[in-house]
Amino acid sequence: MHSLTKQFIDNHWVPSRSNTRLAIIDPYHKTPLGETTRGNPADVDVAVTAARRALPGWRATPAAWRGERLSVIATGLERRRETLATLSSRNNGKPLNEALQDLDDAIDCYRYYAEAAVALDDRQGRREEVGQPGLAAYRYWEPVGVAGLVTPWNFPLVSSAWKIAPALAAGCTVVFKPTEVVPLPEQALCEIVLEAGLPPGVFNLLNGDGKGIGAPISQHPGIDKLSFTGSNPVGETVMRAAARGVRPVSLELGGKSPILVTEDADLELARDLVMAGICYNAGQMCSATSRLIVHERLADQLYAAVDAAMAALRPGDPLAEGVTLGPLVNAAQHERVSDYLAQAGTEGLYSETPSPALPESGLFVSPRLYRDVPTTSRLWREEIFGPVLCARRVTSDEEAIALANDSDYGLAATVVAGDPDRAEAIARGLEAGNVWCNSDQLAPPQGSWGGMKRSGIGRELGLEGLEAYLEVKRITRPVSA
């Protein structure tokens, strides 16, 4: 049993100021894995004080040295890869092979920003002409300050790497809140940052929920930058809090992403990409392609292929070999998805998907493909966060693009077409921050991640992810001829 009743502040574990405990649940066995503190605003205040005290020294270190520390963090994760993946799988419910992919993605992210930190030193002080004789400008990048980072439960260690790595590379100090639902994998970061030799106060981890830790982080005047990944209602609350003090904010929020399939698409490829987009992590992805928009000439064949693939999934213990579908993360998420399935019945939606045999244990739901769903349906328009796919037929690329864009969200999309140029042309017409053509949902660290419309503000990964934690300073001064 894991007891997360302490907070990692100033390179030490200290008791939380809260006496309230929250259960950490194994979603397959439906048994407790341990407990975590709810956290307290006083915990946040102590952590922010430590981060502010550490900031001048950390921001003054050469970026290349900070990059070396990130390389050590990556190595620390690599050494613990199997153990942390097993812990993540048990706490989150995702199959072990998916948890191992998460670890690999996190390791790659730290290594990428280790290199980006070295490059940051090389970019400092570059001369720029200003069009005025005798004057020149020099551009510098400086860390925003103390970064408050809040991550969700669906991709442990990955979502945190996307924030922690660029923040540290930039020279920011960090106050980090992992999710209280799946808090176990992130605890290892505290031991790893000690191995990496990070000075006290540079990295602080606070366990707790939104009330005990999340809201106090977003409201604390000592936080200079907020980065949040999660639901839209909470994201709007974070944005309102950031408005006080005019602090920069990055938000990665919800999605209702489409997958568009043309009549000349390869049927097997389309089936596989549809399945990966809706059943990976049991559909608990903000980028889940939960709206299938398919040309009418291929629709019936694709529907039948997806139904068969869903029926062939192997639900079970996430740690067991061959399991391809894990349980939903907790009872609240199971109830949410079950309510949408009940709503489908109320709306009279049509599905032919056979149910795979579900284990007696575990918070499972049967994947579903609903055919020819009206655009007014709640299931078509709202983010479900489960293995529930809604489909509609179209007669042209133009109709498909218009239908795809008819959404409040714009995080991601997939296009499957026989002609790659046609696929890219369709992709250019989509209102989405990430579009994959005839490809799985790849998110390499050198890429870009973020959405349009209600899917968020800003970008993570790549140089944009680093620059989210930097301020630009331009110095203009006289120069000799």
C-alpha positions, 0 to 999 in steps of 0.5 A: 500500500502506497501512502502519499501523505507527504509533499516534496518541497526543497528536496525533502519530503515534508508532511502535508498540512492536510489531514484528509486522505483520498483513496488510490484505486486499482481500476481492474481489481477495484481495490485500494492501492493506497492513499494520498493527501488532499493537500492544503493551500499552506502546502502550496505556499511553502512550495512556491516560497521554495521555488522563488528562493531557488529561482535566481540561482537556477535561472543563472545556470548555463542552459547547457548545464540544465540540459545535462540534468535533464539527460540524467532524469531521462536516464533515471526513468530509463533505469526504472522503465519496467517498474514504472510502467507496471505501476502506471498500468496498475494505477491507470488501467491501461495495458502494459504495452501502452504504459511502456510506450508512455515511458519511452515517450517521456524519456524521449521528451527529457532527452529532446529538451536536454538538447534544446537547452544546449541550443538555447545557449547558442541562441542568446545575444544574436545580433539583429539589424534595426535599420538605423545607422549606428544601432543594433539589437540583441535578442535574449530569452529569459525564463518566465519564473516559477511555473505551476504545472497541473497534469491529468490522469490519462498519460502518466509521466508523459503529460508531466514530461511535456511540461517539466522538461521545457520548464526546467530547460528554460530556467524556470523553477517548478511547482508540480501537481500530478493527478490525485487519480493516478499519482503513483508513477510521478512520485519516482521523479522526486528520487530522480531529480535528487540523483540529477543534482537539482538544487533545492526548490527547483522541483517541487511536487505536491500531492492532492486534488483540485481543491487542496492543491490545484486551485491554490496553485492557479491562484497563488501570486507567486506563480508566474506561469500556469500550464494546465492539461485537463477538462474545459470547465477546470481550464476556464477556472485556471484562465480566470485565475491567471487573469489576476496578475496578467500571468501567461497560461497554457491550456490543453483541454478537450477534443471531439476529433474527427477521422475522415475516410475517403472512398479510395482509402485502404480498408484495412488501414482505415480500420486500424487507424479508426481502432487506434483512435478510439480504443487506445487507452480505452478511448480516454484521450483528448485526441480520440478520433471519436467522430468517424466521417466516411464516404458513403461508398466505403461506409458499410464495409468500414462499419463492418470491419470496425465492428469485427475489430471491436468484438475481437478486443481482449479486455482483461487484467492490464498486466496480462499478456495479450490484453488489448483493452483495459478498464476505465480509470475509476468509478466516476469515469465508468459512470460518465461513459455508461451515462452516454451509452444510456443516452444513446439508447434514449436517442435511439442510436443504432449500433451493430457492434458485438460485445467482447466478453468483459471480465467480471472484475474491473471498470470495463465498458463495451466499445461501441460504433454507432452508425449514422448518428445525427449531428444534434446528438449529444454523443456526436457533439460532446467529449465522452472519453471512452471507447464510443465512436459515432459515424456519419456518411458523406458524399464529398471531401467538401462535405466531410471537411465542413462536418469535421469543422462543425465542432466547438473543438479543434485539437486533432484529426486523422485523414485516411485516403488512397491519394496522399496529396488528396489527404493533405489537401483535406488536412489543410482544410481542417480546423485542428492543431494536429492532423495525421494523414494515413498515420497513427497519432504520433506526438514526437517531442520535436513536434507540436501539440495543442489545439484550436477553438475550445481545445486550448491555448498555446502549444507544447512540444518542440521549440514552441513548448520551450518558448512557452516558458521563456520571455523575449528580451530585445536590447538595442544599443549603439554599435561601432561601424 
